Amino acid sequence: MTTLSSGPAAQILEKLHRDAEAADRQFTTALMAEIEASGQTLEQAAAGMIAEERENYRAVYRGHADKFLSVSPTFGRFLYMIARARNATRIVEFGTSMGISTIYLAAALRDNGGGHLITSELEPTKVARARAHLDAAGLADLVDIREGDALDTLKDVDGDVDLLLLDGAFTLYLPVLKLVEPRLRPGAVVLGENAFEPAYLDYVRDPASGYLTQSLPLDEGRGNEFSVRTET
Ligand SMILES: C[S@@+](CC[C@H](N)C(=O)[O-])C[C@H]1O[C@@H](n2cnc3c(N)ncnc32)[C@H](O)[C@@H]1O
């Protein structure tokens, strides 16, 4: 048995995935219809979103304050499995939202025997909701939710890091990686969800940067990039 298979974390995740589906349905359906009508690929559509973020990412995410924008159950289980396989005890996350991915990662810490997860979220209402969800999951003692811009709140991550999840503003994946990079242990895993931004991909795919990297076939089209820190 694991923290994911039964008990409060499993129950709250089931509910949160249902809530996320209901809260985001209209947005997701409209977005997919717009992409289909424009004849764009997902990558081309992502380029449009990246351009919009470059203008003002805070405004973009303020507009999404009521949306979950969460990882899928498949990707969440994958996060849990990677954190277990890595025997992670120190995790950093960029982009908490309502705390769904955070719960998967904190569940892995619990089952690894304990640890610490630092996660960062811009929107105060999301921070409050994520805190309540982590409480309900019985995992709040493992998690430090830092409210504000990750460019500030993740500046002073101390101690070594086994796993970094990048799931915030697309345009900040590279600057956030650079902030946390000095803390990455050899063999640390960096997961970029919706990693579409060319500067980020060019960096992790350049062998000189010290990563082995691979795009994941998981949740096809969502731009999941899996990287392992090989040199420090
Ligand atoms: C895709 S959602 C994260 C979903 C979450 N990881 C999950 O699976 O439930 C992205 C989140 O990143 C937050 N965000 C965007 N830019 C940020 C920044 N600069 N600092 C902190 N959080 C940010 C947004 O407000 C949004 O809630």
Ligand as a Chemical Component Dictionary entry (heavy atoms), coordinates in Angstrom:
data_LIG
# 
_chem_comp.id                   LIG 
_chem_comp.type                 NON-POLYMER 
_chem_comp.pdbx_formal_charge   0 
_chem_comp.three_letter_code    LIG 
# 
loop_
_chem_comp_atom.comp_id 
_chem_comp_atom.atom_id 
_chem_comp_atom.alt_atom_id 
_chem_comp_atom.type_symbol 
_chem_comp_atom.charge 
_chem_comp_atom.model_Cartn_x 
_chem_comp_atom.model_Cartn_y 
_chem_comp_atom.model_Cartn_z 
_chem_comp_atom.pdbx_ordinal 
LIG C1  C1  C 0  -0.004 24.926 -14.833 1  
LIG S1  S1  S 1  -0.388 25.657 -13.289 2  
LIG C2  C2  C 0  0.347  24.551 -12.105 3  
LIG C3  C3  C 0  -0.431 23.291 -11.912 4  
LIG C4  C4  C 0  0.039  22.469 -10.730 5  
LIG N1  N1  N 0  1.435  22.134 -10.843 6  
LIG C5  C5  C 0  -0.780 21.196 -10.650 7  
LIG O1  O1  O 0  -0.464 20.222 -11.340 8  
LIG O2  O2  O -1 -1.786 21.186 -9.943  9  
LIG C6  C6  C 0  0.729  26.992 -13.271 10 
LIG C7  C7  C 0  0.690  27.797 -11.993 11 
LIG O3  O3  O 0  1.884  28.577 -11.917 12 
LIG C8  C8  C 0  1.578  29.802 -11.322 13 
LIG N2  N2  N 0  2.618  30.739 -11.713 14 
LIG C9  C9  C 0  2.820  31.302 -12.929 15 
LIG N3  N3  N 0  3.904  32.091 -12.903 16 
LIG C10 C10 C 0  4.399  32.039 -11.652 17 
LIG C11 C11 C 0  5.509  32.666 -11.009 18 
LIG N4  N4  N 0  6.303  33.512 -11.659 19 
LIG N5  N5  N 0  5.748  32.357 -9.713  20 
LIG C12 C12 C 0  4.947  31.504 -9.030  21 
LIG N6  N6  N 0  3.870  30.898 -9.595  22 
LIG C13 C13 C 0  3.598  31.170 -10.886 23 
LIG C14 C14 C 0  0.203  30.138 -11.876 24 
LIG O4  O4  O 0  -0.494 31.078 -11.070 25 
LIG C15 C15 C 0  -0.470 28.775 -11.937 26 
LIG O5  O5  O 0  -1.236 28.525 -10.787 27 
# 
loop_
_chem_comp_bond.comp_id 
_chem_comp_bond.atom_id_1 
_chem_comp_bond.atom_id_2 
_chem_comp_bond.value_order 
_chem_comp_bond.pdbx_ordinal 
LIG C1  S1  SING 1  
LIG S1  C2  SING 2  
LIG S1  C6  SING 3  
LIG C2  C3  SING 4  
LIG C3  C4  SING 5  
LIG C4  N1  SING 6  
LIG C4  C5  SING 7  
LIG C5  O1  DOUB 8  
LIG C5  O2  SING 9  
LIG C6  C7  SING 10 
LIG C7  O3  SING 11 
LIG C7  C15 SING 12 
LIG O3  C8  SING 13 
LIG C8  N2  SING 14 
LIG C8  C14 SING 15 
LIG N2  C9  SING 16 
LIG N2  C13 SING 17 
LIG C9  N3  DOUB 18 
LIG N3  C10 SING 19 
LIG C10 C11 SING 20 
LIG C10 C13 DOUB 21 
LIG C11 N4  SING 22 
LIG C11 N5  DOUB 23 
LIG N5  C12 SING 24 
LIG C12 N6  DOUB 25 
LIG N6  C13 SING 26 
LIG C14 O4  SING 27 
LIG C14 C15 SING 28 
LIG C15 O5  SING 29 
# 
